[in-house]
Amino acid sequence: MHFLTAKRAAALVLVAASVLLGACDKKGEGAQMMLSPAQSSFKNTDVTGLDYAKDFAMPDHTGKMRTLSDFKGKAVVVFFGYTQCPDVCPTTMAEMANVMKELGPLSDKVQVLFVTVDPDRDTPELLSKYVPSFDPRFLGLVGDKEATEKMAKEFRVFFQKVPGKEPGSYTMDHTAGSYVFDPQGRLRLFVRHGQGAEPIVHDLKRLLS
């Protein structure tokens, strides 16, 4: 059981209230969450003790059903996005690829999961080409509409279809940050989009130490 100080509790409430704000719009202007890390040794927002994002069950791009327990012993980074996202998604994935490079041998103890919020277009075949192109160890997760909504609800993640000029040309507004679990499967961090690799590398090393 986690006992929270007043400042820490306030920080966690801020995360819970604000996690829906980040988005990727059709103009490619990803809104970032305006959060400050809680008083801790991490550079990203310490969300230890928040009572959600406990688990998931969704197929990866190979068709294998995945749950959080599959990655026990690794730090797990979970990001929600879609392959046709113009900016937030590819920059986040490229950032995580740089994180893996900077971690060196420790990168084998990190698993990055890309959960699509656009299952209508993001087929397993498409994800199998898109996600590993950033790093062969990255996995894409794709479920049907019901499974996607269930996982997004569990993670308090927002996503919404934005109609385009032509049928099928829609974009998706969605939460821009990532969640990080420690090797014991406990939710520990919320990582804001666009801050570069260094703070993430720092925090992952602490979780893996």
Secondary structure, DSSP 8 states (H G I E B T S, - for coil): -----HHHHHHHHHHHHHTT--B--TT---B-------SSS-SSEE-TT-S-----EEEBTTS-EEEGGGGTTSEEEEEEE-TT-SSHHHHHHHHHHHHHHHHGGGGGGEEEEEEES-TTT--HHHHHHHGGGT-TT-EEE---HHHHHHHHHHTT--EEEE--SSTT--EEEE---EEEE-TTS-EEEEE-TTS-HHHHHHHHHHHH-
